[in-house]
Amino acid sequence: MGEKIVAGAFDLSDRQRYRRKLQQCLAGLGRLLAEKRFDRPRNLMGLEIELNLADSDGTPRMVNAEVLSRISSPDFQTELGMFNLEVNIVPHRLDGHVFDQLAEELRTGLGYADRRAADVGSGLVMIGILPTLRQQDLVSANLSDVDRYTLLNDQIVAARGEEFTLDIEGVERLTCTSASIAPEAACTSVQLHLQVTPARFADVWNAAQAVAAVQVAVGANSPFLFGRELWRESRPPLFQQATDTRPPELQAQGVRPRTWFGERWVNSAYDLFEENLRYFPALLPICDDEDPLRVLDDGGVPRLQELALHNGTVYRWNRPVYAVVDGVPHLRVENRVLPAGPTVADVVANAAFYYGLVRALAEEARPVWSRLPFAAAHENFEAACRHGIEAELLWPRPGRGGVTRVPVVKLVRDELLPLAAAGLDAWNIEPADRDLYLGMIEERCRRRMNGASWQAETFHHALEAGLERHAALAATTRRYRDLMREGQPVHTWPVGFPGSDA
């Protein structure tokens, strides 16, 4: 969705032409895979973080255009809401001190952006959902002034044909409606990219799906929306409902939502792109002039832009990515399950845990997805979103058949952290970096403290101190922002407020 899109109307023939073009692109992808045309292994990873802009009171500020003009860096881009930004880190090779290098680049870049945001009375908050957001902040008038967002909103609204309903029941229940997809902008996430060969794609994607629940449980950071305490990681149900093109009748028929965990383990990247075409109608039927099969016949590499654009409107939590760099095609697994924050150290720890764990699981002789039903992985994902670090997950019994239910903190400490360490060793990560960042994950589990649990406990401290609900959320946000800027990992954060005054 990063390409410039000019908003305009579509006529009846556009979708038919786009569907035909998608089939040509899928055939082209199949030929590229069969002819082994993809890039060699390069062990490359990438990182994107979505950010919030808030004022000194913790209230969202709709000023991303002004902030971006002051940052003046291609590493920072617009996002859906006017209170959102995104930072993109250039690809790095997974080896050596890469995680310390990432941490230093992020601290430098985010520090600079935070200073530029201060020029317009704002600052960065790296968090899954900003607790101070109100329903009136998430309206179409506060979508970023970018054609692709306007067009995407118009097409999703038209496909649904009625208002969007948000109905999330957690610690409390939230029910409301929206006339646009603007509530999606509340979700600020981290995306982790890993370039893989076609032969390795299915193993890496399946491993990423298997551990998505674990990632969410230990990294949860989104317990509030519109003043209500919901799930420990409320982004997934919010994202699904805020982009749901299905009216209730289609939901009752079992039509798949565009925000989708999936329904099976796969054997190839082709499986996922083929599912996209089979299950999801086009939202943005925009065609270019490339004939992908003719390009292949002539010995070239097609861009497959329609396939990539369509893929960008199917919101899988682990998404396949096709791209062409320097004339050579490659595949990536884009991991999208994590919320932003709380600190740079926490983001990098989450990344180290993911890359190490996926490497180890993808290389197991008897992989976890051969022993864990896909339905159990899906069930785990919801349990992790609801309960965060207190979740219990289904997992294969070590050395025996079947699955058992185990607290995620025990699973991580006893089984998954040693696997992640072995995976980081396989990437040739420096042992000191490995131990530092995986140690943060271990301490979160030992103390049962992540961003979501810190936010919830601190919010209740504020209520007990006599603050009304919104003031308590604002106080929690301000304290969060201060500790975020200090940079110590979240498991070390003191709950509550300094002194006796909330």
C-alpha positions as CSV (number, residue, x, y, z in Angstrom):
1,M,0.0,0.0,0.0
2,G,3.0,2.3,0.0
3,E,2.8,3.2,-3.7
4,K,1.1,6.5,-4.6
5,I,-2.5,5.9,-5.4
6,V,-4.7,8.5,-7.0
7,A,-8.3,8.4,-5.8
8,G,-11.0,8.0,-8.4
9,A,-14.1,6.1,-9.3
10,F,-14.1,2.5,-10.6
11,D,-16.5,1.4,-13.2
12,L,-18.0,-2.1,-13.5
13,S,-15.3,-3.4,-15.9
14,D,-12.5,-2.5,-13.6
15,R,-13.0,-5.3,-11.1
16,Q,-13.3,-7.9,-13.9
17,R,-10.1,-6.6,-15.5
18,Y,-8.4,-6.6,-12.1
19,R,-9.5,-10.2,-11.4
20,R,-8.0,-11.3,-14.8
21,K,-4.8,-9.5,-14.1
22,L,-4.6,-11.1,-10.6
23,Q,-4.8,-14.5,-12.2
24,Q,-2.0,-13.6,-14.6
25,C,0.1,-12.4,-11.7
26,L,-0.5,-15.6,-9.8
27,A,0.5,-17.6,-12.8
28,G,3.6,-15.5,-13.1
29,L,4.4,-16.1,-9.4
30,G,4.0,-19.8,-10.0
31,R,6.5,-19.7,-12.9
32,L,9.0,-17.7,-10.9
33,L,8.8,-20.3,-8.2
34,A,9.1,-23.3,-10.6
35,E,12.0,-21.7,-12.4
36,K,13.8,-20.9,-9.1
37,R,14.3,-17.3,-10.1
38,F,14.4,-15.9,-6.5
39,D,17.2,-14.2,-4.6
40,R,19.8,-16.4,-2.8
41,P,19.7,-16.6,1.0
42,R,20.9,-13.3,2.5
43,N,19.6,-13.5,6.2
44,L,18.1,-10.1,5.9
45,M,15.6,-8.6,8.4
46,G,13.6,-5.4,8.5
47,L,11.7,-3.4,11.1
48,E,8.8,-0.9,11.0
49,I,7.2,0.8,14.0
50,E,4.0,2.7,14.0
51,L,3.9,5.6,16.5
52,N,1.4,8.0,18.2
53,L,1.7,11.8,18.5
54,A,0.4,13.2,21.8
55,D,0.7,16.5,23.7
56,S,2.1,17.1,27.1
57,D,-1.2,15.9,28.7
58,G,-1.1,12.7,26.8
59,T,-3.9,13.7,24.4
60,P,-3.6,12.7,20.7
61,R,-2.4,15.5,18.4
62,M,-3.5,15.5,14.7
63,V,-0.3,17.0,13.4
64,N,1.5,14.3,11.5
65,A,1.9,16.3,8.3
66,E,3.6,19.2,10.2
67,V,5.8,16.7,12.1
68,L,6.9,14.9,9.0
69,S,7.8,18.1,7.3
70,R,10.1,19.0,10.2
71,I,11.6,15.5,10.4
72,S,12.3,15.6,6.7
73,S,13.6,12.0,6.5
74,P,12.5,9.2,4.1
75,D,12.7,6.8,7.1
76,F,9.5,8.4,8.5
77,Q,6.2,8.2,6.7
78,T,2.6,8.9,7.2
79,E,0.1,6.4,8.6
80,L,-3.7,6.1,8.6
81,G,-4.5,8.6,11.4
82,M,-3.3,12.2,11.6
83,F,-1.9,11.3,15.0
84,N,0.2,8.5,13.6
85,L,3.7,8.2,12.1
86,E,5.7,5.2,10.9
87,V,9.5,4.7,11.1
88,N,11.2,2.2,8.8
89,I,14.6,0.8,9.5
90,V,16.7,-0.2,6.5
91,P,17.3,-4.0,6.2
92,H,20.0,-5.5,8.3
93,R,21.8,-8.8,8.1
94,L,21.0,-11.0,11.0
95,D,24.4,-11.6,12.6
96,G,26.9,-10.2,15.1
97,H,25.7,-7.2,17.0
98,V,22.7,-6.5,14.8
99,F,20.3,-6.0,17.7
100,D,22.5,-3.5,19.5
101,Q,22.9,-1.7,16.1
102,L,19.1,-1.6,15.7
103,A,18.6,-0.3,19.2
104,E,21.1,2.5,18.6
105,E,19.5,3.5,15.3
106,L,16.1,3.5,16.8
107,R,17.1,5.6,19.8
108,T,18.8,8.1,17.5
109,G,16.0,8.3,15.0
110,L,13.1,8.4,17.5
111,G,14.9,10.9,19.7
112,Y,15.4,13.2,16.7
113,A,11.7,12.8,15.6
114,D,10.5,13.4,19.2
115,R,12.4,16.7,19.2
116,R,10.9,17.8,15.9
117,A,7.5,16.8,17.1
118,A,8.0,19.1,20.1
119,D,8.3,22.0,17.7
120,V,4.5,21.7,17.2
121,G,3.6,20.9,20.8
122,S,3.7,17.2,20.4
123,G,5.8,14.1,21.2
124,L,6.1,10.4,20.3
125,V,4.4,7.7,22.3
126,M,5.3,4.2,21.3
127,I,2.3,2.1,22.6
128,G,-0.2,-0.4,21.1
129,I,-3.3,1.8,21.6
130,L,-3.0,5.3,23.1
131,P,-5.2,5.1,26.3
132,T,-6.4,8.7,25.9
133,L,-8.1,8.2,22.5
134,R,-11.7,9.0,22.5
135,Q,-14.3,8.0,19.9
136,Q,-14.5,11.5,18.5
137,D,-10.8,11.4,17.7
138,L,-11.3,8.5,15.3
139,V,-13.4,9.9,12.6
140,S,-12.9,10.3,8.9
141,A,-11.9,13.9,9.2
142,N,-8.8,12.8,11.2
143,L,-7.6,10.4,8.5
144,S,-4.3,11.5,7.0
145,D,-4.7,13.6,3.9
146,V,-3.4,10.9,1.5
147,D,-5.3,9.6,-1.5
148,R,-4.7,5.9,-0.8
149,Y,-6.3,6.2,2.7
150,T,-9.3,8.1,1.4
151,L,-9.8,5.5,-1.4
152,L,-9.3,2.5,0.9
153,N,-11.8,4.0,3.4
154,D,-14.3,4.6,0.6
155,Q,-14.0,1.1,-0.8
156,I,-14.2,-0.7,2.6
157,V,-17.3,1.4,3.6
158,A,-18.9,0.7,0.2
159,A,-18.2,-3.0,0.5
160,R,-19.8,-3.2,3.9
161,G,-22.7,-1.0,3.1
162,E,-23.4,0.1,6.6
163,E,-21.7,1.4,9.8
164,F,-19.0,-0.6,11.4
165,T,-19.8,-2.1,14.8
166,L,-17.2,-2.4,17.5
167,D,-18.2,-4.9,20.2
168,I,-15.3,-6.1,22.4
169,E,-15.9,-7.7,25.7
170,G,-12.9,-8.0,28.0
171,V,-12.4,-6.8,31.6
172,E,-15.1,-4.3,30.5
173,R,-17.3,-4.1,27.4
174,L,-17.1,-1.6,24.6
175,T,-19.9,-1.2,22.1
176,C,-20.1,1.6,19.5
177,T,-20.4,2.3,15.8
178,S,-18.2,4.1,13.3
179,A,-19.0,5.5,9.8
180,S,-15.4,4.9,8.6
181,I,-12.4,2.7,9.1
182,A,-10.8,5.5,11.3
183,P,-10.8,3.3,14.5
184,E,-8.2,1.1,12.8
185,A,-5.8,4.0,13.3
186,A,-5.8,3.4,17.0
187,C,-3.7,0.2,16.4
188,T,0.0,1.0,16.3
189,S,2.2,-2.0,15.7
190,V,5.6,-3.4,15.0
191,Q,6.2,-5.3,11.8
192,L,9.2,-7.7,11.6
193,H,10.3,-8.8,8.1
194,L,12.5,-11.8,7.3
195,Q,13.6,-12.5,3.7
196,V,13.4,-16.2,3.0
197,T,14.0,-18.5,0.0
198,P,10.9,-20.2,-1.5
199,A,12.1,-23.5,-0.1
200,R,12.1,-22.1,3.4
201,F,9.1,-19.9,3.2
202,A,6.4,-22.4,4.4
203,D,8.5,-23.6,7.4
204,V,9.2,-20.0,8.5
205,W,5.5,-18.9,8.0
206,N,4.2,-21.9,9.8
207,A,6.6,-21.4,12.7
208,A,5.6,-17.7,12.9
209,Q,1.9,-18.7,13.0
210,A,2.6,-21.2,15.8
211,V,4.4,-18.7,18.0
212,A,2.2,-15.7,17.2
213,A,0.2,-16.3,20.5
214,V,3.5,-16.4,22.5
215,Q,4.6,-13.1,21.0
216,V,1.3,-11.4,21.9
217,A,1.2,-12.9,25.4
218,V,4.7,-11.6,26.4
219,G,4.5,-8.4,24.4
220,A,0.9,-7.3,25.0
221,N,0.6,-3.5,25.3
222,S,-2.9,-2.4,24.3
223,P,-5.4,-2.9,27.2
224,F,-7.5,0.3,26.7
225,L,-9.7,1.7,24.0
226,F,-12.2,4.6,24.3
227,G,-11.8,4.6,28.1
228,R,-12.6,1.0,28.5
229,E,-10.3,-1.8,29.8
230,L,-10.7,-4.6,27.3
231,W,-8.3,-7.4,26.3
232,R,-4.6,-7.2,27.3
233,E,-3.9,-6.9,23.5
234,S,-7.0,-5.2,22.1
235,R,-5.5,-4.5,18.6
236,P,-6.6,-7.7,16.9
237,P,-10.3,-7.6,17.7
238,L,-10.3,-3.9,17.0
239,F,-8.5,-4.2,13.7
240,Q,-10.8,-7.0,12.6
241,Q,-14.0,-5.2,13.4
242,A,-12.8,-1.8,12.1
243,T,-12.0,-3.2,8.6
244,D,-14.7,-5.8,8.4
245,T,-16.4,-5.6,5.0
246,R,-18.9,-8.3,6.0
247,P,-22.4,-7.3,7.2
248,P,-23.9,-9.7,9.8
249,E,-25.4,-11.9,7.1
250,L,-22.1,-12.7,5.4
251,Q,-20.5,-13.3,8.8
252,A,-23.2,-15.8,9.5
253,Q,-22.4,-17.6,6.2
254,G,-18.8,-18.0,7.3
255,V,-17.3,-15.5,4.9
256,R,-13.7,-14.9,6.0
257,P,-12.8,-11.5,7.5
258,R,-10.1,-9.5,5.8
259,T,-8.2,-9.3,9.1
260,W,-7.4,-13.0,9.3
261,F,-5.3,-15.4,11.3
262,G,-5.8,-18.1,8.6
263,E,-7.2,-21.6,8.7
264,R,-4.4,-24.0,7.8
265,W,-0.6,-24.7,7.7
266,V,0.8,-24.1,4.3
267,N,3.3,-25.8,1.9
268,S,4.3,-22.7,-0.1
269,A,4.0,-19.0,-0.4
270,Y,1.9,-19.7,-3.4
271,D,-0.8,-21.1,-1.1
272,L,-1.3,-17.8,0.6
273,F,-1.4,-15.7,-2.5
274,E,-3.9,-18.1,-4.1
275,E,-6.1,-17.9,-1.0
276,N,-6.1,-14.1,-1.3
277,L,-7.5,-14.4,-4.8
278,R,-10.0,-17.2,-4.0
279,Y,-11.5,-15.6,-0.9
280,F,-11.2,-11.8,-1.0
281,P,-12.7,-9.5,-3.7
282,A,-10.6,-6.5,-4.8
283,L,-10.9,-3.3,-2.8
284,L,-8.6,-1.3,-5.0
285,P,-8.9,-2.6,-8.6
286,I,-6.1,-0.6,-10.0
287,C,-4.2,-2.1,-12.9
288,D,-0.9,-1.1,-14.5
289,D,0.2,-2.0,-18.1
290,E,2.6,-4.8,-17.3
291,D,1.9,-8.2,-18.9
292,P,3.6,-10.4,-16.3
293,L,3.7,-13.5,-18.5
294,R,5.1,-11.7,-21.4
295,V,7.8,-10.1,-19.2
296,L,8.7,-13.7,-18.1
297,D,8.7,-14.9,-21.7
298,D,11.2,-12.1,-22.5
299,G,13.5,-13.1,-19.6
300,G,12.5,-10.3,-17.3
301,V,11.2,-10.1,-13.8
302,P,7.5,-8.9,-13.4
303,R,6.6,-6.5,-10.6
304,L,3.2,-8.3,-10.0
305,Q,1.9,-5.0,-8.7
306,E,-1.8,-6.0,-8.7
307,L,-0.9,-9.1,-6.6
308,A,1.1,-7.0,-4.2
309,L,-1.6,-4.4,-3.9
310,H,-4.3,-7.0,-3.3
311,N,-2.1,-8.7,-0.7
312,G,-1.8,-5.4,1.1
313,T,-5.6,-5.3,1.6
314,V,-5.7,-8.7,3.3
315,Y,-4.6,-8.2,6.8
316,R,-3.0,-11.4,7.8
317,W,-1.1,-11.4,11.1
318,N,1.8,-13.2,9.3
319,R,1.7,-11.9,5.7
320,P,3.6,-13.1,2.6
321,V,5.4,-10.4,0.7
322,Y,6.7,-10.5,-2.9
323,A,9.1,-7.7,-4.0
324,V,11.7,-7.0,-6.6
325,V,15.0,-5.4,-5.6
326,D,17.7,-4.6,-8.1
327,G,15.9,-6.7,-10.7
328,V,15.8,-9.8,-8.5
329,P,12.6,-11.1,-6.9
330,H,12.5,-12.1,-3.3
331,L,10.0,-13.4,-0.7
332,R,9.5,-12.2,2.9
333,V,7.5,-13.2,5.9
334,E,6.0,-10.1,7.5
335,N,5.2,-10.6,11.2
336,R,2.5,-8.1,12.2
337,V,1.3,-9.4,15.6
338,L,3.2,-7.2,18.0
339,P,2.1,-3.8,19.4
340,A,4.5,-0.9,19.4
341,G,6.6,-0.2,22.6
342,P,7.0,0.1,25.4
343,T,10.7,1.1,24.9
344,V,13.3,0.6,22.2
345,A,14.9,-2.1,24.4
346,D,11.5,-4.0,24.6
347,V,11.0,-3.7,20.8
348,V,14.5,-5.1,20.2
349,A,14.0,-7.9,22.8
350,N,10.7,-8.9,21.1
351,A,12.5,-9.0,17.7
352,A,15.4,-11.1,19.1
353,F,13.0,-13.5,20.6
354,Y,11.0,-13.8,17.4
355,Y,13.9,-14.2,15.0
356,G,15.7,-16.7,17.2
357,L,12.5,-18.8,17.9
358,V,11.4,-18.9,14.3
359,R,14.8,-20.0,13.1
360,A,14.9,-22.8,15.6
361,L,11.4,-24.0,15.1
362,A,11.7,-23.9,11.3
363,E,14.7,-26.2,11.4
364,E,13.2,-28.8,13.8
365,A,13.1,-32.4,12.5
366,R,9.6,-32.8,13.8
367,P,8.2,-29.3,13.6
368,V,5.7,-27.9,16.0
369,W,3.0,-27.5,13.3
370,S,3.1,-31.2,12.6
371,R,2.1,-31.7,16.3
372,L,-0.2,-28.7,17.0
373,P,-3.5,-28.5,15.2
374,F,-4.0,-25.2,13.4
375,A,-7.2,-24.7,15.3
376,A,-5.2,-24.8,18.5
377,A,-2.8,-22.2,17.2
378,H,-5.8,-20.0,16.4
379,E,-7.3,-20.6,19.9
380,N,-4.0,-19.7,21.4
381,F,-3.9,-16.4,19.6
382,E,-7.2,-15.3,21.0
383,A,-6.3,-16.5,24.5
384,A,-3.0,-14.5,24.4
385,C,-4.8,-11.4,23.2
386,R,-7.4,-11.7,26.0
387,H,-5.1,-12.5,28.9
388,G,-1.6,-11.4,27.9
389,I,1.2,-12.7,30.1
390,E,-1.4,-14.5,32.3
391,A,-2.5,-16.7,29.3
392,E,-2.5,-20.4,29.2
393,L,-1.7,-21.9,25.8
394,L,-2.1,-25.3,24.1
395,W,1.3,-26.8,23.2
396,P,2.7,-30.2,22.2
397,R,3.8,-32.4,25.1
398,P,7.6,-32.8,25.0
399,G,8.5,-36.3,24.0
400,R,4.9,-37.5,23.9
401,G,1.9,-37.3,21.7
402,G,-1.0,-34.8,22.0
403,V,-1.1,-31.3,23.4
404,T,-1.4,-29.9,26.9
405,R,-2.4,-26.6,28.3
406,V,0.5,-24.7,29.9
407,P,1.0,-21.2,31.3
408,V,2.7,-19.1,28.7
409,V,5.4,-17.9,31.3
410,K,6.3,-21.5,32.0
411,L,6.3,-22.4,28.3
412,V,8.6,-19.5,27.5
413,R,11.0,-20.0,30.3
414,D,11.3,-23.8,30.2
415,E,11.1,-24.5,26.4
416,L,11.0,-21.5,24.1
417,L,13.8,-19.3,25.4
418,P,16.4,-22.1,25.0
419,L,15.1,-22.6,21.5
420,A,15.3,-18.9,20.8
421,A,18.9,-18.9,22.1
422,A,19.8,-21.7,19.8
423,G,18.2,-19.9,16.9
424,L,20.1,-16.7,17.6
425,D,23.3,-18.8,17.7
426,A,22.4,-20.2,14.3
427,W,22.2,-16.6,13.1
428,N,25.6,-16.0,14.6
429,I,24.3,-13.3,17.0
430,E,26.9,-12.2,19.5
431,P,26.3,-14.2,22.8
432,A,26.3,-11.0,24.9
433,D,23.5,-9.5,22.7
434,R,21.6,-12.8,22.8
435,D,21.7,-13.0,26.5
436,L,20.9,-9.3,27.1
437,Y,17.7,-9.3,25.0
438,L,16.4,-12.8,25.7
439,G,17.1,-12.0,29.4
440,M,14.5,-9.2,29.1
441,I,11.9,-11.7,27.9
442,E,12.8,-14.0,30.7
443,E,12.4,-11.2,33.3
444,R,9.0,-10.2,31.9
445,C,7.9,-13.8,32.5
446,R,9.5,-14.1,35.9
447,R,7.8,-10.8,37.1
448,R,4.7,-11.3,35.0
449,M,5.0,-7.7,33.9
450,N,4.7,-6.4,30.3
451,G,3.3,-3.2,28.9
452,A,-0.3,-4.2,29.2
453,S,0.0,-5.4,32.8
454,W,1.9,-2.2,33.8
455,Q,-0.7,0.0,32.2
456,A,-3.6,-1.8,33.8
457,E,-2.1,-1.8,37.3
458,T,-1.0,1.8,37.1
459,F,-4.4,2.9,35.9
460,H,-6.1,1.2,38.9
461,H,-3.6,2.9,41.2
462,A,-4.7,6.2,39.7
463,L,-8.4,5.3,40.3
464,E,-7.7,4.3,43.9
465,A,-6.0,7.7,44.3
466,G,-9.3,9.4,43.5
467,L,-8.9,10.3,39.8
468,E,-11.9,9.9,37.6
469,R,-11.5,7.5,34.7
470,H,-10.2,9.8,31.9
471,A,-7.9,11.6,34.2
472,A,-6.6,8.3,35.4
473,L,-5.9,7.2,31.8
474,A,-4.2,10.5,31.0
475,A,-2.0,10.2,34.1
476,T,-1.1,6.6,33.1
477,T,-0.2,7.8,29.6
478,R,2.0,10.6,30.9
479,R,3.8,8.3,33.3
480,Y,4.2,5.7,30.5
481,R,5.7,8.3,28.2
482,D,8.2,9.5,30.8
483,L,9.3,5.9,31.5
484,M,9.4,5.2,27.8
485,R,11.8,8.1,27.3
486,E,14.0,6.9,30.1
487,G,14.4,3.7,28.1
488,Q,14.6,1.0,30.7
489,P,12.7,-2.2,29.8
490,V,9.2,-2.4,31.0
491,H,9.7,-5.3,33.5
492,T,11.8,-2.8,35.6
493,W,9.1,-0.1,35.6
494,P,7.6,0.8,39.0
495,V,3.8,0.5,39.1
496,G,1.9,3.6,39.9
497,F,3.3,7.1,40.3
498,P,6.2,8.7,42.1
499,G,5.2,10.2,45.5
500,S,1.6,10.1,46.6
501,D,0.1,12.4,44.0
502,A,-1.4,10.5,41.0
